Amino acid sequence: MKTILITGSTDGIGKMAAFRFAEAGYEVILHGRNPAKLAETIKEIKTATGSKNIQGFVSDFSDLNSVHQMVDAIKQEVPNLDILINNAGIFKSNAPSTADGFDIRFVVNYLAPFVLTKKLLSVLAKGKAPRIINLSSAAQAPVSLDALKGNVALSAQEAYAQSKLALTMWSFNLAHLRSDMVVIAVNPGSLLNTKMVKEAYGNHWSPAEKGSNILFDLAISEEYENSSGRYFDNDKGTVKGFFAPAHPDTENLSKIENLISTTEHILAK
């Protein structure tokens, strides 16, 4: 039985995917920022699916110390991990900067999954045919390293798009470094019917199920077992998308190297 960790799984497509995995009999690990909401989500999924193989961990992804604490707790309780879905994300926020002076979009959407994944690689390595699914977006914009370092202020849209390209560039880099794992970046679909989209844009184009269904498929389908280092664009096609080119910067080795080195420098402080 595969063990699957989904970040940001008390809402939206993360929660819907968790339901599908639980219904299919997988061991599901949820993550949420709010302890009460996380507990309620676990109870809801257990009641609806009859699954007992569900647990949860609390972490505020805008605080990297909290991410480290969550990883330490996971390592104590979870012997091996087969699938990691980095789904947690943020667009709008009443507090656009973290206590450390970084844009919250960069921290939650990029730095937190970077830290989480790096610290969990040893646990994933014990899993069976491990996969890492990183939630990208159709919104991708060239990354300002000064903005990443917190030296330049960006609009919510700019920061979101840059954080998602950073995540995608790192995904390609990680796929290159870890041939023992499948790493896929995915745009789950633009303007899905989720809370984050409603808060950001007020309307939607597609049902949220379109996003949760592709997360389920990418995580477990044999169809994608040799698809590491690729970008799945779920805006393509009708019912389901397909692999397509990501932003050109994902192929720029110099820019990727600068991004990763800057990221490591930030995290070393």
C-alpha positions as CSV (number, residue, x, y, z in Angstrom):
1,M,0.0,0.0,0.0
2,K,1.5,3.3,-1.1
3,T,1.8,6.2,1.4
4,I,1.0,9.6,0.0
5,L,1.6,13.0,1.6
6,I,-0.4,15.9,0.2
7,T,0.4,19.4,1.4
8,G,-2.4,22.0,1.6
9,S,-5.0,19.2,1.8
10,T,-7.7,20.8,4.0
11,D,-9.1,22.7,1.0
12,G,-9.5,22.6,-2.8
13,I,-8.0,20.1,-5.1
14,G,-5.6,18.8,-2.3
15,K,-8.5,17.8,-0.2
16,M,-10.4,16.3,-3.1
17,A,-7.3,14.3,-4.1
18,A,-7.0,13.1,-0.5
19,F,-10.6,11.7,-0.7
20,R,-9.7,9.8,-3.9
21,F,-6.6,8.3,-2.5
22,A,-8.4,7.3,0.7
23,E,-11.3,5.7,-1.3
24,A,-8.7,3.8,-3.4
25,G,-7.2,2.3,-0.2
26,Y,-4.0,4.3,0.0
27,E,-2.4,5.5,3.2
28,V,-2.9,9.3,3.2
29,I,-1.0,11.9,5.1
30,L,-2.7,15.3,5.2
31,H,-1.1,18.7,5.9
32,G,-2.9,21.8,7.1
33,R,-2.1,25.1,8.7
34,N,-5.0,25.1,11.1
35,P,-5.1,22.2,13.7
36,A,-8.8,22.3,14.1
37,K,-9.5,22.3,10.4
38,L,-7.0,19.5,9.8
39,A,-8.6,17.4,12.5
40,E,-12.1,18.0,11.0
41,T,-10.8,17.1,7.5
42,I,-9.3,13.9,8.7
43,K,-12.6,13.0,10.5
44,E,-14.6,13.9,7.4
45,I,-12.5,11.7,5.0
46,K,-12.4,8.8,7.5
47,T,-16.2,8.9,7.9
48,A,-16.9,9.2,4.1
49,T,-14.4,6.5,3.0
50,G,-14.2,4.2,5.9
51,S,-10.4,4.4,5.8
52,K,-8.4,4.3,9.0
53,N,-5.1,4.9,7.2
54,I,-5.2,8.7,7.5
55,Q,-3.1,11.0,9.6
56,G,-2.2,14.6,9.5
57,F,0.6,17.1,10.4
58,V,0.3,20.8,11.1
59,S,2.6,23.4,9.7
60,D,2.4,27.1,8.7
61,F,4.3,27.1,5.4
62,S,5.0,30.9,5.7
63,D,7.3,30.0,8.6
64,L,10.2,27.7,7.4
65,N,10.9,26.8,11.1
66,S,7.5,25.3,11.2
67,V,8.2,23.3,8.0
68,H,11.4,21.9,9.6
69,Q,9.4,20.9,12.7
70,M,6.8,19.2,10.6
71,V,9.4,17.2,8.7
72,D,11.0,16.1,12.0
73,A,7.6,14.9,13.2
74,I,7.0,13.0,9.9
75,K,10.4,11.3,10.1
76,Q,9.5,10.0,13.6
77,E,6.2,8.6,12.6
78,V,6.4,7.7,8.9
79,P,9.0,5.0,8.0
80,N,8.8,5.4,4.2
81,L,6.9,7.7,1.8
82,D,6.0,6.8,-1.8
83,I,4.3,9.9,-3.1
84,L,4.8,13.6,-2.2
85,I,2.4,16.1,-3.7
86,N,3.5,19.7,-3.1
87,N,0.1,21.2,-3.5
88,A,0.0,24.0,-0.8
89,G,0.0,27.4,-2.3
90,I,-1.1,31.0,-1.8
91,F,-2.0,34.0,-4.0
92,K,-3.7,36.7,-2.0
93,S,-2.7,37.5,1.6
94,N,-3.4,40.3,4.1
95,A,0.3,40.1,5.1
96,P,2.3,39.9,1.8
97,S,5.6,39.7,3.7
98,T,6.7,37.1,6.2
99,A,8.4,38.0,9.6
100,D,11.7,37.5,7.9
101,G,10.9,40.0,5.2
102,F,10.3,37.6,2.3
103,D,7.3,37.7,0.0
104,I,4.8,35.1,1.3
105,R,4.2,33.8,-2.2
106,F,7.9,32.9,-2.6
107,V,8.0,31.3,0.8
108,V,4.8,29.2,0.7
109,N,4.8,28.3,-3.0
110,Y,8.6,27.7,-3.5
111,L,10.8,27.8,-0.4
112,A,8.6,25.7,1.8
113,P,8.2,22.8,-0.7
114,F,12.0,23.1,-1.4
115,V,12.8,22.6,2.3
116,L,10.1,20.0,2.8
117,T,11.2,17.9,-0.2
118,K,14.9,18.1,0.5
119,K,14.5,17.0,4.1
120,L,12.1,14.1,3.1
121,L,14.3,12.7,0.3
122,S,15.7,10.1,2.6
123,V,12.2,8.9,3.5
124,L,11.1,9.0,-0.1
125,A,14.2,6.9,-1.1
126,K,12.8,4.1,1.1
127,G,9.5,4.2,-0.9
128,K,8.5,2.0,-3.8
129,A,9.1,3.9,-7.1
130,P,8.8,7.3,-5.4
131,R,7.2,10.2,-7.1
132,I,7.2,14.0,-6.4
133,I,4.4,16.0,-7.9
134,N,4.9,19.8,-7.8
135,L,2.0,22.1,-8.4
136,S,3.0,24.7,-10.9
137,S,0.7,27.0,-12.8
138,A,0.0,28.5,-16.2
139,A,1.1,31.7,-14.6
140,Q,4.9,31.7,-14.8
141,A,7.2,34.7,-15.0
142,P,11.0,35.1,-15.0
143,V,12.3,35.0,-11.4
144,S,13.9,38.1,-9.9
145,L,16.5,36.9,-7.5
146,D,16.4,40.2,-5.7
147,A,12.6,39.7,-5.2
148,L,13.3,36.2,-4.0
149,K,15.8,37.5,-1.5
150,G,13.2,40.0,-0.2
151,N,14.9,43.1,-1.6
152,V,12.3,44.1,-4.2
153,A,8.5,44.3,-3.6
154,L,6.2,42.6,-6.2
155,S,2.5,42.6,-6.8
156,A,0.6,39.5,-5.8
157,Q,0.3,38.4,-9.4
158,E,4.0,38.9,-10.1
159,A,5.1,37.2,-7.0
160,Y,2.8,34.3,-7.6
161,A,3.9,33.8,-11.2
162,Q,7.6,34.0,-10.3
163,S,7.2,31.6,-7.4
164,K,5.6,29.1,-9.7
165,L,8.3,29.3,-12.3
166,A,10.9,28.9,-9.5
167,L,9.1,25.8,-8.4
168,T,9.1,24.4,-12.0
169,M,12.8,25.2,-12.6
170,W,13.7,23.5,-9.3
171,S,11.5,20.5,-10.3
172,F,13.5,20.0,-13.5
173,N,16.7,20.3,-11.5
174,L,15.6,17.8,-8.9
175,A,14.6,15.4,-11.6
176,H,18.1,15.6,-13.1
177,L,19.7,15.0,-9.7
178,R,17.5,12.2,-8.5
179,S,17.2,9.5,-11.2
180,D,15.7,7.2,-8.6
181,M,12.6,9.3,-8.4
182,V,10.0,10.6,-10.7
183,V,9.6,14.4,-10.4
184,I,6.8,16.0,-12.4
185,A,5.6,19.7,-12.4
186,V,2.0,20.2,-13.3
187,N,-0.3,23.0,-14.1
188,P,-3.5,21.4,-12.7
189,G,-5.7,23.7,-14.7
190,S,-6.4,27.5,-14.8
191,L,-9.1,29.1,-12.7
192,L,-10.4,25.9,-11.2
193,N,-13.4,26.2,-8.8
194,T,-11.3,26.5,-5.6
195,K,-11.2,28.8,-2.6
196,M,-7.9,30.3,-3.7
197,V,-9.2,31.1,-7.2
198,K,-12.4,32.6,-5.9
199,E,-10.4,34.9,-3.6
200,A,-8.0,35.9,-6.3
201,Y,-10.3,36.3,-9.3
202,G,-13.9,35.9,-8.2
203,N,-14.8,33.4,-10.9
204,H,-13.7,30.1,-12.4
205,W,-13.4,28.2,-15.7
206,S,-13.3,24.6,-14.8
207,P,-14.5,22.3,-12.0
208,A,-12.0,21.6,-9.2
209,E,-12.2,17.8,-10.0
210,K,-10.2,18.4,-13.2
211,G,-7.2,19.4,-10.9
212,S,-7.7,16.6,-8.3
213,N,-8.1,14.0,-11.0
214,I,-4.8,14.8,-12.7
215,L,-3.0,14.8,-9.3
216,F,-4.4,11.3,-8.7
217,D,-3.3,10.1,-12.1
218,L,0.2,11.6,-12.1
219,A,0.8,10.1,-8.6
220,I,-0.1,6.5,-9.2
221,S,-0.7,5.7,-12.9
222,E,1.9,3.5,-14.6
223,E,1.4,5.8,-17.6
224,Y,3.7,8.4,-16.0
225,E,6.4,6.1,-14.5
226,N,9.0,7.3,-17.0
227,S,7.9,11.0,-17.1
228,S,10.4,12.5,-14.7
229,G,11.6,16.0,-15.5
230,R,8.5,17.0,-17.5
231,Y,5.8,19.6,-17.3
232,F,2.2,18.5,-17.5
233,D,-0.2,21.2,-18.8
234,N,-3.8,20.4,-17.8
235,D,-5.0,23.4,-19.7
236,K,-4.3,21.4,-22.9
237,G,-6.8,19.0,-24.3
238,T,-10.4,18.7,-23.2
239,V,-11.0,16.2,-20.4
240,K,-7.3,15.8,-19.6
241,G,-4.1,17.7,-20.6
242,F,-0.7,16.4,-21.7
243,F,3.0,17.1,-21.4
244,A,4.0,20.4,-23.0
245,P,6.9,22.8,-22.9
246,A,7.1,24.9,-19.7
247,H,8.5,28.5,-19.6
248,P,11.8,28.8,-21.5
249,D,13.7,29.5,-18.3
250,T,13.2,25.9,-17.3
251,E,15.7,24.9,-20.0
252,N,18.2,27.6,-19.1
253,L,20.9,25.8,-17.0
254,S,22.6,29.1,-16.0
255,K,19.4,30.6,-14.6
256,I,18.5,27.3,-12.8
257,E,22.0,27.2,-11.3
258,N,21.6,30.8,-10.1
259,L,18.2,30.1,-8.7
260,I,19.3,27.0,-6.8
261,S,22.4,28.7,-5.4
262,T,20.5,31.7,-4.3
263,T,17.9,29.5,-2.7
264,E,20.5,27.5,-0.8
265,H,22.1,30.8,0.4
266,I,18.8,32.1,1.7
267,L,18.0,28.9,3.5
268,A,21.5,28.7,5.0
269,K,21.0,31.9,7.0
